Amino acid sequence: MKIGIDARFLGPEGTGIGRYVEELLKNLQKLDKKNEYFVILKKSNFYLFNPQTANFKKLITNVRYYSLSEQLLVPAALVKIKPDLVHFPHFNVPLIYPGKFVVTIHDIIKSEFKGTASTTRSLPVYLLKHFAYEMSIAQAAKRAKKIIVPSNFIKKKVIKAFGLKESKVRTIYEAVDNSFVELGRKKIPEGREKQLLATYGIKKPFIIYVGNAYPHKNLNNLVLALPLIDKKIQLVCVSSRNFFIEKIIAAAKEMGLESRVIVTGFVPNEDLALLYKLASCFVFPSFSEGFGLPGLEAMASGCPLLASDIEVFREIYGNAATYFDPKVPKDIARKIKLIIKNPELRTKQLKKGSDQVRKYSWEKTAEETLKVYESAV
């Protein structure tokens, strides 16, 4: 087969989808020497992917995702290649692309948590962009030969939302970068620990959250839980500075908690794994997720996981997490205190977390994705 992969999300700029694309490409190269791959990149990430095998080639199409120009220029680039199949790793499939394709739909959170609270745009602009989103994801789901989703929870949501046959949608779990596992096993030298904490302005003890601050992430209730635990404990948010995280900072300031909420901005994996390891626990208070990769990263790094008691987290984390009611700050605080004050429970959860992480691998993700390609063609 001749397979095209839209890799314009590759790299840190593409956040979780960027990591998904990176790991998929890395492992497909190890796995598949038979099929021919054409990897479409932008100017800004063209040199982040360097093919290790002759059957992978890269092409530049300097078009930003979610732009009007991608509707014309991406199909034009693909038509020149004449692929048997294209894998779009996100719902933004160009409307006029005529060929066969597979799409990964990571979640439908924008459909479920909609409204002006979830945007910085004016109401008319938001409504226009939301209409474009709904149209784009619906046409991608209906036109795709196969749809890949990261959890059975999202599979059920996608089937119901778009009226699809179950056979069209395939759950393929994601996994943790091996660097988190490797760094989690190592002892952190004292000097490295002091330098790391100083770099990000953190003092121990601290709890950690990793991700954005959109309303469905429920950081408000996590901040409301802070006054209910030991005042020495900081909340470290590994999140880029934007409108939503600034609202969380403002709320913390109003409550007199400004010194206890630390926002780091972007943190590279080698630092992030160590911050997980140094944290008292990772707290994941979301109301909804597609998969929940940061929770696995935390467990791989040697950090106990506290998570919302929601269906998708039960599916992905099993009994390796300590669960709380995300709507009740008192329950969040109660579970934080439980894991911090109970060394035996912490040790048990770390063991369960390590075992749970081993159930997922990017190699398996690539193997199952290749099977989807074959079945789609």
C-alpha positions, 0 to 999 in steps of 0.5 A: 500500500501507499499510505499518507499520514498527516503529521502536521501536529507532530511536535510539542506544538501539537500537544497530545496529538503531536505525541500520538503522531510522533509515537505512531510514526516511530513504531510504524517504522520499526514494524512495517518495511513493506508499505510505502509511507508519505508523511506530510509536515509543516515547515515548523516541524519538518526536521522533527521527523527524520525517516529511519527506513527507506519506505518512509518519505516526508513532504512539506505542505506548509499549512496550519491545521484548522485553517481555510487553506488546509481545505485546498492545499492538503488535498492538492498535496495528497492527490499528487501522491495518489495514496491508497489510504490516508490517516488523519490523526484528528477530525480536521479532514479536508471536506473536498478530499476524495480518497479513502481515509482513516481518522482518529477521533480522540474525544468529542468534548467540544460537543459536550462542553460547549458555550461561551465559558469554553472560549475566549472568542466573541459569541458570533465568532464562537458560534461560527467556529463551533458550527465549523467544528461540528460539521467537520467532525461529522463529515470526517466520521461519516466519510472515513473507512475506519475510525480509531478511538483511544477508549471504549468510552469514546467508541460508544460516544462516537457511535451514538453521536454520528449514528455509526455501525460498531464495526466501523469504530476501533478502540486502540489504546495509547501508551506512555513514552518509555522515558517516563518509565526509565526516569521513574526507576532512577534515583534523583541526585540531590543536586538535580532535585534542588536545581529542578525545583528552583527552576520552576519555583516549586517547594516540597511537598506539592501535588501536581496536575498536567494539562490545559485549564479548559472548564471540563478539566475542573481545576476550579474544584481542585483549587477549592480543595487546597484550603482543606489540606495542609497549607504547606502543600503547593499545587503545581500546574504544568500548563501553558499560560493562557486565558483559562489558566489565568482565570485559575490563578485569579481565583486562587489569588482571591482565596489567598492561595496565590503562593500555593498555586504554581504554573510552570508553563511548558515542561520537557519530558525529562523534567516532567518525569522527575516532577511526577516522581517528586510530587506527593500525588498526581490529581486528575479532576476532569469531568471528561477525557478521551483517554487520560495519558498524563495519569499513566505518565504519572504512574510510570514515573512513580507517582500515585494517581488520584482521579475523578470517578468517571467511566473513562478513567475506570476503563484506563486506570482500573484499580491503580488509581484512588478515585474521588467525586470531581464535583465535591472539593471536600472529597478531592481533599479527603483523598489527597490527605488519605494518600499523603498520610497513608504510606502503605496505601501509597506503596500499594498504589505505586505497585498497582500503577506500575503494573497498569502502565505495562498493559499499554505500549506504543508498539501494540498501538502501531500494530493495531493501527496497521491492521486498521489500514489493511482492513480499510483498503 
